[in-house]
Amino acid sequence: MKRTIYIINAILFMGCCLLVSTTTPNIKDIDVNNKITYVNSDAIKKEEVIEIAPVEIITEVEEEPIKVEKVQEKVIEEKSKNDTVNKTESAEDNTNKPNIETNIPSLTVGSTFTGTMSGYGSDIGNFTASGHYIGDSIYYNDSTYGNVRILSGDDDIPFGTIVRVTNSKIGEFIGIVIDTGSKVGFDKVHDFDLLFKTSKEAMNYGISKNVTFEILRVGY
């Protein structure tokens, strides 16, 4: 009996060994937690791939602020150019136009200028424009310069102005401006009129050109 049992166990053991040696393993076991797949006893580790939808990046463009200072500088520069052009054009216009003030001398002490002088007689009136009586003399007694000849001059010359006169007809003398006349002035027929006793004497004197006048005093 025991022998029979031994024989059966031996047969079963041999059958098991034969089965194990002739069977090819074909195992597909998946370990979900470790993400490992077994294929024919070869282990391959698969990495999880996550697809991410593309994100559109919008860059906000900042507008450059207007530089007010540069705009103001440009306006000022344009204005300066226009002013320069206008001044140039004005200067050119004045060059082509006669200046009636160019012959007006400077009424300051020591200034000297050249002009014309005529004469008039004391018999055409008794008083000068300043109110001085000329019925008895063609001279005026000045407190500083003594007896000086009476002159009729420009309306802009203050009464009492002392002038040294030099010409070729009657030489050099000192005169005082205390009268005016319609034809006497720097922008008129003659620069000065010299007082004579009569109109006849004045006519004989006539007109002197290139007379030198020197201002010694302005007003009284």
Secondary structure, 3 states (H helix, E strand, C coil): CHHHHHHHHHHHHHHHHHHHHHCCCCCCCEECCCCEEEECCEEEECCCCCCCCCCCCCCCCCCCCCCHHHHHHHHHHHHHHHHHHHHHHHHHHHHHCCCCCCCCCCCCCCCEEEEEEEEEEHHHCCECCCCCECCCCCEEEECCCEEEEEEEECCCCCCCEEEEEEECCCEEEEEEEEEECCCECCCCCECEEEEECCHHHHHHHCCEEEEEEEEEECCC
